[in-house]
Amino acid sequence: MESEILNNEFEMSNKKTDLFNRTVFFEKYGTAFFREVVVIVILAMIFLLISIEIDAFELFVGFVSQHEKYELDELVMVLLFFSIALMAIIIRNQKYLNIEIISRVASEKKLNQMVFFDALTGLPNRELCKNRLQQFISHAKRKKRLGAVFSIDLDDFKYINDSYGQVFRDKLLKQFSKRLLKKLRVDDTLARISGDEFLIIIDSPINIQSISLIAEKLIASLANPFLLDGEEIFINMSIGISVYPADTESVDNLLEYADIALYNAKLEGKSTYRYYSEKLEQKSKYKLKISNGLRKAIENDEFEVYYQPVIDTKTEQIKGSEALLRWTNKELGPIGPDVFIPIAEEIGMMDKIGNWVLNQACRQNQEWRAMGFEYLTVAVNMSAKQLISADFVINVKNALTMSKLPARCLEMELTETAVLQDVNSAIQQLQSLKEMGVSVALDDFGTGYSSMSYLVKLKIDRLKIDKSFVDNIPFSSDDVITTRAIISLAKNLSLKVTAEGIETQQQKEFFESTDCDNLQGFFYSRPIPAHEFATLLIEIQPIAVDID
């Protein structure tokens, strides 16, 4: 009830209503004020009539004349002057009282503004937005109206914040808010929740189609760039939508369902909108279980590193392996890396998990070397989070030291996407690895923003041709030409080449006809546990033969 009263005051303040305006005064206090005025006037009239009836003035003059020795006339004059002075004091105090009241009201208004409004954009915050949503539901129930909640998040906004800084970010958020407000109707509410997260309450749309049109209009409004400090900035947003009363009649559920729909919009490519459904809720709950499970996976010994053989193209012997993480949760069962790795990155677990894999892989490879396979190398993937971590190089050095694995037997793989998040930092980190003697491979080459300058600056040792180019070889002439061009480029830069995703004899024969150094794929072996890899080595691999 208190928040509702405050909300009404906020509405008044937003309309720039003066609390001491006479109209407002009489609206609030008119009845009591006029009652008191009437009572005072009636009492005054009664005293006046009595005075006339008894001829009070003549009686008073006669009384003063009879008692002249007491100088009552002078006493009356003193009382009159005192009365006038007292009235002046009261009027003066009333002025100061009004000033104090105005000051207190202004302070309370400022405090309420801080509590219920976003300081940066001036938009309602989450608390006030929930209050307005509750009011809307109350009205909508009586009038059987439709409504919707939009949960909005700017796509990849973190990169803008990291690249340009907080001041630039704040300017962008202000402009973004103003642009959205221009696209909304008067009855709709736009609120800023936190960071780059916003909420919109769509009041009484005609139908579901009109809700979709509003979402499309908002997304289309970002087609034009924002001009900040003389620079054009393009941003996109994703929208999750929950509908009242179709999805729920609860304020909290409407907000939760909109967030669930937003998450799905993010998964499906961003810069789009999605409606809530029960299927999405199940997916969200499944994601939450995965998130919780990941936090305990190392402690519960649920992770296992699998190894896929890397084959020397000329000798067809196992040259090394790539370490690949697998997870079997006690409750959910086996979960694919394509599912849990993005979630691990989202909840900030990838750095910890990546270091665990690195230590396991180094230790395991050293065990195989101790068995006589001293030429074996192991490739370990590093995430973008690891690459920009200040402790990354130290962690690699510690893993090598603890496992006693020579640095030349470790190859760290990174993707072009990971490099692009912070090119300068990546160059410094990779240079430190090179100085230690660790090899560096660029994974999934050709699928991202491939650039000659990156290949030269990063000083990598190996290119790995992505499976997407290999799948249609030798039947796709475009993929054949592209693959040969990548191999030729690598050789001109004195880089080694590994082709991933070899699954057929024809693909194997094609790469054997090129200068490709190594092959990897299901044609040779799927990723297998460490003990099966050791068996594979013993059964088909000569010991202590360097095939590099």
N, C-alpha and C positions, 0 to 999 in steps of 0.2 A: 504494500500500500504506500509505503514511504517513497519507494522508487517511482511509483506512478505519479505521486504529487510532484516530485522533483522533475519528472519528465514533462509535466504540464508547464512547470516554470521555465524549463529549457525551451519549450515551444514558444512561450511568450518572449523569451530573450532573443530567439532567432528571428522573430518578427519585429525586433527592436521596439518593444513596448516599454514605455517609461512607467516604472512602478508608482511614481508620484504624479502621473497624469490625472487630471480631475475626473476624466471618464472612468479610468480604472478605479480611482478612489471611490467614486459613488457606486460602481458595480460591486465592490467588495464590502463597503461600509455604509452605503446609502440608507438602508432601513434604520439601523441603529442611530445614525447621525440625525436623521429627520425626527426620530422619536424624541431624542434629547432636546432638539431645538423647539419642538412643539411644547414639551413639558416646561422648558424655561420660559417661553413666551407666555404660556397660560399662567404660570406662577407670577410673572411680572405684571400681567394684566390684573390679576387678583389683588396684588399689593397696591397697584395704581388705583383701582376702584375703591379699596378700603381707605386709601389716603385721601381720595376726593370726598368720600362719604363723611369722614370724620374731620375733614379740613385740617389734615395733619400738618401742613406747612405753617398755618396760622397758629396752631397749638405749639409747634416747635418754637416759633418766633416769640410767642407770649412766654413760654417757659424760659427762654434765654433772657428776656427782659426782666423777669422776676428774680432771676439768679445772676444778675449782671456781675456781682462781686466774684463769681467763680470764673468769669471770662470764658464762658462756654463757646462763644462765637469763634474765639481764637483756637480753641481745642478742635472745633469742627474743621477749621481751615487746615490745621496740622494733619488731621485724619484724612482730609481730602488730598493733600499733597502726598501723604504716605501711600494712599490708594493709587494715585497716578504713578508714583515711583515703582510700586509693586507690580502694576500692570506692565510698565516698561521692562522691568526685570523678567517677568514671565514671558513677554513677547521675545525678548533677547535670548532667553534660555531655550525657548521653542525653536529659534533659528539654529542654535548650536545643536540641539537635539536632532533636528532634521538632518543637519550635516552628518552627525554621527550615524544616524539610521541609514542614510544614503551610502556612507562609507562601509558600514557593516554588510549591507545588501550587496554592494559591489564585490566585497571580499568573498561573501558566500557564493555569489555568482561565479567568480573566478575559480573558487575551489571546486564548485560543481562542474565547471567547464573542464578542469583538470581531471576530475574523477570519471566523467561520463563522455568526454570527447577526446579524440586523438590530438595531441599537441602539434604534430607536424602539419596535418591536412585540415584540421578543424572538423573532421567527420565524426559522427558518433562512433564510440568504441563498442566492443563486444557486449558489455553489460547493457548499455543503452539500446543497442540493436536487439538484444533479447527481449528487453522491455517493450519495445515497439512491436516486435513480432508477436508477443503475448497480447498486446492490445488489438493487433490486426486479427488474430485468431478469435478473440472475443466478439469483435464486430462481424467477422466472416461467418461465425456460427449462426448468429441471429439472421443475417441476410443471405446465407447460403452462397457465399462468394468463393471463387477460386483464388489461390495464391501460390507463390513459389519462392524458394530461397536459392540464390546463386552463391556458391562458394568459389571464389576467384583466386588464382595464383599466377603470378607472372612467370613465364617459362625461362629457365636458365638465368634468372636475375642475379644469382650469386656471382656470375662472371662479370657482370656490369659493376657490381659492388667492389669486387676484387680489383678490377682494371682501372676504375675511375675514382674510387673513394667514396666516403660517406656523404660529403657535401653534394657531390654530383648526384648520388643516389637519391638524396632527399629532394633535390630539385625535380628529378624525374618523377618521383612518386607524387609530388604536388601537381605536376602537369597531367599525369595519368589520371588522378582523381578528378580534376576539372574536366577532362575530356569525357570521362564516364558520366559525370553529372549532366553534361549537355545532352547525352543520349537517353537519359532516363526521364520518366514522367514526374510530375510534381508530387504525386502520392507515393512514389517509390522511395526506398531508403537505401543509401549507400553508406557502408561503415567500413572502417579500417580496423582489422583485427590485430595484426602484428606484421612487421616487416613488409613483405610484398603480398600479404594475404588480405583479401577484402570479402565483404558479404553484401549482398543486395537482397532486399525484400521487395518482391514484385507484387504490388497491391492490385487485386481484382483484375487479372488479365481475362480476356474474353474466353479463351480456350487454350489447349495445349499448343496448338499451332502458333498462337500469338506469343507464347513463352519462348518457343524456338526462334521466332523472328527476332525477339529482343536479344537473345543470346547471339544470334548471327550478326545482328547490327553492332553489338558491343565488340565482338571479335574483329569485324570489318573496320571498326573505327581505328584500329591500330595499324591499318595498312599504310597510313601516312606517318612519316618519322616525327620524332620529337626533336625540336631544335634547342640544344643546350650548349651554352658557351661557344656558339658558332659551329657546333658539330651536330650532324644528323644521327639520331639514335633510333634504331628499330627494335621494338620489343613485341612479344606475343604473349597471350594469356590462355589458360585453360579454365573451363567452367564446369563445375558439378552442380546438378540441379535436383532439388527435391520439391515435390508438389503437394500442396495442401488442398483438400483433405485426402487425396488419393493415396499418398504414401503413409501419412500419419497426421494426427492432430496435436502432437506434442511438440513444444518448442525445441527441447533438447534433441529429440529424434530428427526433426527437420534439419537442424544444424549438422547432426552427425551423418545423416543420409546424404546431405549435400557434399560433405567432405569425402564420403565413400565414392560418390560419383566423380568428384574431382580427381581422386587417385586413379580411377579408371581412365579418365580423359588424358591424364599424364602418360599412362601406360600405352595408350593407343595413338601416340604420335604428337601429343600436345597441340596447341593452337586450335582446339576444338572444344565441344561441349558434350556432356553425357548426362543422361537421366539416371536417377537411382533405380535399382531393382533389387529384389531379394537375392538374385544370383550375385550381384556385386557385393552385397553384404557378406555373403558366404566367402567370397574371395578375400574381402577385407579381414574377416576373422581368421582365415587361413594364413594370410600375411602376418597377422599379429602373432599367431602361434609360431610361425617360422622365425619372426624377430625374437621372440622370447627364447625359442630353442637355440638360436645362434649364440646367444649370450652365455649359454651353458654347454655348448657343444664340445669345446676343448676340455672343460672340466669333466664332462661325462664320457670322454673318450669316444665321441661319435664320428669324428673326422678320420678319414683314411686317405693317404696319398696313393694314387694309381700312377703307373708309368707306361707310356706308350713308346715303343722302340723307334729310334731314328736310324734309318738304314743308309749306308754308304752306297751311292748309285753304282759305282764301278765294281766293288767287291761283293755287294749285296750282304754285307755283314752288319751286325748291330754296332753302330758307332757310339750311341748314347741313348738318352731317353728324355722325354718331356714329362715333368711332374704335373699331375692333374688332380685337383682336390675332389673327393667324393664325400657325401654326407648321408648317413643313415640315422634318422631321428628315431628314438625309442617309441614315440607316439605316432608320428606321421609316416614313418618308413623312409625309403630312399627318396631323396629330393635332388633334382637335377641342378647342376651349377648355374644353368641359365635362369633358374628360379631364385636360388638363395644368394647368389653373388650380388645382383643388383640391390637386394634388400640389405645385405651386409654393408654395402657401400653407403646406403641411405642412412643406416643407424650408426655409422661410424665404427664398424667392427672390422673393416677390410684390412686395416693396417695390422691389427693384432693377428688376424687369421693368416694374412700373407707372410708375416714373420714366422708363424708356426710352420707353415708349409716349407718355407725356406730352410728352416733348421732340420726338419724331417728329411727333406730331399738331400741336403748336404751330408747328413749322417748316413743315410741309406747308400748313397753313391760311394762314399768312402768304404762302407762295408763290402760292396761289390769289388772295389779296387783291391781290398785286402784279400779277396778270394782269388786274385790273379788277373782281373780284368782292369788293369791299370789305365787303359786308354779311354775308359768310359767317361763321358761328360753328361751332365744333367742340366736341362733347361728349366728355369722356374719363371713363371709369369709374375710381373710386378704391376700392381694397380696404380692408378693415378694418385691415390691417397699416399701410397708408399713413396712414390717418386718425388713428391713435394714435401715429404716429411723430413724434418731436420735430422732425425736419427737414422735415416735410411742407410746411408753408407756405413755407419757404425754397426747397425744390425747385420749387414752383409758380412762385415769383417768379423764380428763375433761368431756368426754361424760358421764361417770358414775355420776360425780358430778352434772352436769347440769340437767340430767334427774332424779337424786335421785334414780337411779336403784342400788340395792345391787350388789356388784361384783360377788356374787355366782350365780346370775341370768343371767350372761353373759358368753357365750362360744365363744371363737375365734377359727375359723377353718383355717388351713393352709394345703398346699399340700407338698408332698415330694420334688417336684421340687423347690418350694420356699425355703425350708430349705437348699437344696444343693447349692444354689447360694452363701451362706455364713454361713456355719454351726456354726462357733464360735459365730458370731453375733446373729444368731437365738437362740442359747442356752441362751445367756445373756438376750435377749429381753423376751423370754418365761419365764425365771426364774423370771424376774421382774413382769410379769403378774401373775404368780403363787403366788408371795408374796402379791399381791393385793387381791387375792382371786378369780381371773378370771380363769375359766376352759379352757383347751386347747384340741382341737380335731385334729387328723391327718386325713385329707380328702383323698378320692380316694386311700386308702391303698391297696398295692399290685400291683399297675399299674406302679410304678416308681422303684426307687432303694431301695426297702424295706430292712431295716437292723435292726437287734436286737440292735446294738449299738446305733442307732438313737433313738429307742424307749426308751432306758434307759436314754441316755444323755438328751433328750428333756423333760423328765418328763411330758409326756402328760397324759391326763385323759381318753381320748376316742379314739377308732379307728372307722372309718367309712368305711364299706366295699363297694367298688366301684360297681356301677350298672352293669359293664361289667361281674362281677362274678355272679350277681343275675339273669341276663336275661335268662340264659339257665337252671336254677334250676326249677324242680328237674330232668330234662331230661339229663343233662350232668354230668356224673359221676365224671369227672375231676373237674368241678366247685363245685360240692357238696363236694368233698374231700378237695379242696383248701379252701372253705368257712369254713368248720368245723375246719380245721387246724388254720385259722386266729382267729376264736372265741376261740379255745383252747389256743392259744398263748396269746391272750388278757387277758383271765381269769387268766392264770398263772402269768401274770404281774400285776394283779389286776386292769385291765383297763375295762371300760365300752365299749359296742359295739353297733353301730347303722348300720343297713343294709339299704342302699339306693336303690331306684328303684323298690320297691315292686309294682307289677302291677296285679298279679293274686292271686286267692284264694290258689292255690297250693304253690306259693312262701310264702305266709303268713303262711300257715300251717307248711311248712318246718322250718321256722325260729322260730315258736312257739315251735318246738320240740328241739330247741337248747338253749344255754344259752345267746342268743342275747338279749340285754336289750331294744332296741328301734327299731322301724320300721318307714320307711318314703317312700312315693311313691304315684303314681297316684291312686293306689287301695284305698287309704284313701282320698286323695284330691290333686288336682293340686295346685301349688302356687297361692294364691288369694290375692286381695287387703286387706288392714287392716280392712276396715269396714265389709267385708264378713267374715274375720277370727273372728271378734268379734261376729258376728251373729252365726257362727258355735259354738263358745264357749258357748254362752248363750243357744242355742238350745239343745246341746248334752252333755254338760260338767257340772259336779257338781262344785259348788263354794267352794273355800277355803278348798280343800281336797288335802293334800300333798301325791302325788303318787310316790315320788322318792324312 
